[in-house]
């Protein structure tokens, strides 16, 4: 009964009743929280526990997405002139599709820490939606590899290349364009690619510096007290929108810039990191600019600038960019423990079977017990480092390192 209820919740949060436990359809999975009902391997290496490993030349930080027996990733040349969508067979790792989606004559500038294929795709039955920010968005038939529609008119100056991942909601495909020059959220019709609504960021950035206006955020859809909201983080502030219409519901000033983590919801709070090492626990209710009392608590201790968080019950887990892991009480922000894992972290952790898996830029994968006391269960190692966040299929880990794609498990 508990498993059935959990699957129902995953399907509800993802906005479709067809997603199964095997499908990892978007950034951070079906519920957008990095959690899965799975029994993942505890220990593995390059020589033990691998189902298969295939090379991924190019430079891309997007996460894998999975539908039935297909794994899809986006890819790019380091210079951004060519942008691909690749499909692999889940069972064998054999390449099924290798699709050049866009040729880009003049790519925008990209810093070394980013890539031209950082946004994670969205996949559903028969279709995959790939985003390369202002360089192009497309919907592709997953059986034939043919393009169903494309949009190359959605523009902003990303300043350091795009990284915001799209999210699905019912028949909509929702994207963030928080650039140096323009900042907006847009929803496209999944079937046609036509614009359904556009929301221009409506708050005062309190600066004329475009560098402080950009962000890499991915929104989350939540339901709080019967109201469904799109929680859309940006630089300086976070907005709540009606996901069907784009109507602004409320704004809260969370500070920062470069926000990239996906918001989490639990215990009547939305947990938002601002891209500059600060986290806010916000009560998502009210209209207009929310007062300070709507922030239940805030913290700068050990808060990551890049990776997303894990919420399990009342425990909130995170790892800072410099490898300091911590666990805090979700309702109060009180710290339970803080421990140094070592290394640098950009990829987001995942939760399965009472364990949390972390992935650092050197290929180290510490595994801890998800509890009030720190307990290191294993420390695994793969040959290359992680910038992309992992995916889960059944009881297997699907991992993208800087140069390879792995399936770990039976």
Secondary structure, 3 states (H helix, E strand, C coil): CHHHHHHHHHHHHHCCCCCCCCCECCCCCCCCCCEECCCCCCCCCCCCCEEEEEECCCCCCCCCEEECCEEEEEEECCCCCEEEEEEEECCCCCEEEEEEEEECCCCCCCCCCCCCCCCCCEEECCEEEEECHHHCEEEEECCCCCEEEEECCCCCCCCCCCCCCCEEECCEEEEEEECCCCEEEEEEECCCCCEEEEEECCCCCCCCCHHHCCCCCCCEEEEECCEEEEEEECCCEEEEECCCCCCEEEEEECCCCCCCCCCEEECCEEEEECCCCCEEEECCCCCEECCHHHEEEEECCCCCCCCCCEEECCEEEEECCCCEEEEEECCCCCEEEEEECCCCCCCCCEEECCEEECCCCCCEEEEEECCCCCCEEEEEECCCCCCCCCEEECCEEEEECCCEEEEECC
